[in-house]
Amino acid sequence: MSSYPRASAGSSTSVIELQPITSNHENASKQSLPHIAHSVSRRQSHSKSVVDDRNESLPSPTTATEALQKWNTPSVNMYRSFAAFWGFIIMGANDAAYGAIIPYLESYYDLTYTVVSLIFLSPLVGYILSALLNNTIHLKLGQRGVAIIAPSCHLIAYVVIAVHPPYPVLVVIFMLAGFGNGLEDAAWNAWLGNMANANEILGFLHGFYGLGAVLSPLIATTMITKANLPWYSWYYIMIGAAGIELLTSVAAFWTATAAAFRAANPRTTDKQGNRMKEALATMPSARVTWLCAFFLLGYVGIEVALGGWIVTFMIRVRQGNPFSSGMTATGFWLGITVGRVILGFVTPRLGEKLAISIYLPLAMGLQLLFWLVPQFYVSAVAVSLVGFFLGPLFPAAVVASTKLLPRHLHVSAIGFAAAFGGSGAAIFPFAVGAIAQARGVQVLQPVVLALLAVILLLWLGLPRIGRKSE
C-alpha cells in the first residue's frame, strides 16, 4: 500500500491515486492530534496574552545582543525624553518646596514640628499605591496611561493647595501629588534606564529633578520673604507647570499604548503568574529588587530630609537669617544637580559598584563636617558638597538594576524600587520632625549620618555588576 502511491507519483493521475492512503492519513492524524491541539492551544493562549500577559512561546536567544535605544533614536524618543525631563522638574520642585514653606506653614496654621511633618508623611500613601499599580498600569494602559494619570494628579493637587484649605485637607491632597510622583519616578526611570549610555541619560533626568529642586526654594523663598506673598502663592506657578506637563506628556506618549509596551517587554522565562510577584518573591531577582528598594528608600529619605529641614536647621541652630537660610537649601539641591550631571560621566568609567562605594564615604565625611563645625558658611558649603556626592546615587541604582535583572522585570522591579524608595521622602523627614519636637532640629545630623552608613552596607550587598551592552 505504501509503495502504491510512490509508483504512481509521477503520473498525471497521481492526485486521484493518492486517495487510497486515507487510512494512513487517519493514523497520521491521530498521531498529530496532540500537536494540532497544542497548536490550537498556543493560538488561543496567544490571543489571550494581550490581556493576560502570558509567557513568550520561546525564550529570547542567548547568542544575540539586542540593540539598545537612545534618547534621540528613534526620533519620538527625543520628544518623550523632554517630556520626562519636564516631569522630573515638577517632581523636584514639589519635593524641595517643603523645606522653603515649612517655617511659614507652622505659623500660618499654628502647628508643631510633628504636625507640620505630616506633609512629608502623607505622600507615603501615594508612593505605596504607585509601587503596587505601576506594572498593572503599564500592562493595561501603557506609558500613555502614566503620561495622563501622573500629571493630572499633580494638577489637581496644586489647584487644591493653592486655595489654602484647612490643614487636614492639605495633608490628604499631598497623597495625590505623591501618587503622581511615584508613577513618573517608576515609569521614566525604568524606560530611560534601558537605553544606551544609561548613566549619562539618567544623570540628566535626575539633574532636571535637581534643577526643579534648586529653583523651587529659591523662587518660593523670594516670593515669601522679598515680595511678602503668602506661602501658597508658590503653587500658582506649580499649577501652570503641571498644565504644561500634562500637555507635553500626553502628546509625546500618546502612541505608547499597552500593546506597544507588551511587545517591547515580552516575558522571556517559563515562570507563570504576575511579573511583580516574580520580581519580589523569586530569587535571585528578589534579592536585587529588595536591596535596591531599601537603598533608594534610605537615599531618598536622606535627600528630602536634608532638603526639607535644612532651612529650619540653619535658622534655629546656625542662627542664619531667613533668606540666607533658604539659599542653603538651594545650594544643597544645586550640588545634587551638578553631581548628577558631572558624576554621571564618571560613574560608568569606574563601574557603578565601585563609584558609589567611593561617593558614599565622601558624603559621610562632609556630613560630619556639616554637623561638627558650628559655622554658618562652613555648613552651607559642606551641605552643598554632600549633595554633589549624593547626586549620582539614584541613577546608579537604576542602572545597576537593569544590569542585574532580566528585561521583562525592569518595569516591575525598578518601578517598585523607585516608588518604594520614594516613600523615603515621606518616612524619614517625618521621623526627623517627630524627633525634633522632643530633641530639637539638630537631630537632623545624626539621623542623616546613620542613614548614609546603612545605605552603604545595602549597596555592598548587591551582586557583582557586569557590563550592559550598549
PyMOL commands that set and color helices and strands:
alter all, ss='L'
color gray80, all
select helices_A, chain A and resi 3-7+14-17+19-52+76-109+113-116+118-121+123-162+167-193+198-225+231-253+258-264+275-281+285-316+322-350+352-372+376-390+393-404+407-422+424-439+441-460
alter helices_A, ss='H'
color red, helices_A
deselect
rebuild
show_as cartoon
